[in-house]
């Protein structure tokens, strides 16, 4: 469904080796990301690994909430999914599921592309529903892109990026 009244691009090319690819209903390859206890801790605040049923439910929810993409990297001539991100004005959950690609500024590049998309759509702001206090990587990533905490939550804070209206 994506964002009502707005066509979701099939691909957002970030650079020569990184892109966002529209979710197509196929996600079995991502199960290993969400069975990793550290990843689940950062995403959900618990350590309960996902089942295929739970993963499918999460992706259906995210696909209905906004524009769901897989983050893909080009290796040996083929794009390979390494994470996912969902874009809508009030949230941008992002996961670099493949640990080998964490800490390499890939999340920052994906968020930058989605900030550009938000501006193109005429949004005056973008928000992140919650970043847990213990998720330092996400907090640093979003803050480096200009997001600021604006409301404390039970386990973290909500973040917002306001665009200058010139």
Secondary structure, 3 states (H helix, E strand, C coil): CCCCCCCCCCEEEEECCEEEEECCCCCHHHCCHHHCHHHHHHHHCCCCCCCHHHHHHHHHHHHHHCEEEEEEEEECCEEEEEEEEEEECCECCEEECCHHHCCCCHHHHHHHHHHHHHHHCCCCEEEEEEEECCCHHHHHHHHHCCCEEEEECCCEEEEEEECCCC
